[in-house]
Amino acid sequence: MNDELQELRNSGYKPVLVGPQPFSLDEILRNVDPAPDEETERFVAAIYADRRQAAEDSPSE
């Protein structure tokens, strides 16, 4: 979690979440990937590299 978000949480900030059933900010944050930006960028780059390779390997129609 970046510093700005951490400061908001530490100060007690809670966003208002609206939906068909009650939300828990803690529950949502448990499902958010806390990976550093560099790791996220490598992950996304690997996905696109796999897609490019699959497109090159697939027979043309």
C-alpha positions as CSV (number, residue, x, y, z in Angstrom):
1,M,0.0,0.0,0.0
2,N,1.5,3.4,-0.9
3,D,2.3,6.0,1.8
4,E,-0.7,8.3,0.9
5,L,-3.2,5.4,1.4
6,Q,-1.5,4.3,4.5
7,E,-1.7,7.8,6.0
8,L,-5.4,7.9,5.2
9,R,-6.0,4.6,6.9
10,N,-3.9,5.6,9.9
11,S,-5.9,8.8,10.3
12,G,-9.1,6.9,10.5
13,Y,-10.5,7.7,7.0
14,K,-13.2,5.3,5.8
15,P,-14.7,5.8,2.4
16,V,-18.4,5.5,2.0
17,L,-19.2,2.3,0.1
18,V,-22.7,1.8,-1.2
19,G,-24.2,-1.4,-2.7
20,P,-26.9,-4.1,-2.3
21,Q,-25.3,-5.4,0.9
22,P,-23.0,-3.9,3.5
23,F,-19.3,-3.6,2.6
24,S,-16.3,-4.0,4.8
25,L,-13.3,-1.8,3.8
26,D,-11.0,-4.3,5.6
27,E,-12.5,-7.2,3.5
28,I,-12.0,-5.3,0.3
29,L,-8.4,-4.4,1.2
30,R,-7.7,-8.1,2.0
31,N,-8.4,-8.9,-1.7
32,V,-6.2,-6.1,-3.1
33,D,-2.8,-7.1,-4.3
34,P,-0.3,-5.2,-2.1
35,A,2.6,-5.9,-4.5
36,P,5.1,-3.1,-5.1
37,D,4.8,-1.1,-8.4
38,E,7.9,-2.8,-9.9
39,E,6.5,-6.3,-9.3
40,T,3.2,-5.3,-10.8
41,E,4.9,-3.9,-13.9
42,R,6.9,-7.1,-14.4
43,F,3.7,-9.2,-14.0
44,V,1.8,-7.2,-16.5
45,A,4.8,-7.2,-18.9
46,A,5.0,-11.0,-18.6
47,I,1.2,-11.3,-19.4
48,Y,1.6,-9.2,-22.6
49,A,4.7,-11.1,-23.6
50,D,2.8,-14.4,-23.3
51,R,-0.1,-12.9,-25.4
52,R,2.3,-11.7,-28.1
53,Q,4.0,-15.1,-28.2
54,A,0.6,-16.9,-28.4
55,A,-0.4,-14.6,-31.3
56,E,2.8,-15.3,-33.1
57,D,2.4,-19.1,-32.6
58,S,-1.3,-19.3,-33.6
59,P,-2.0,-20.2,-37.2
60,S,-3.3,-17.4,-39.3
61,E,-6.9,-17.8,-40.7
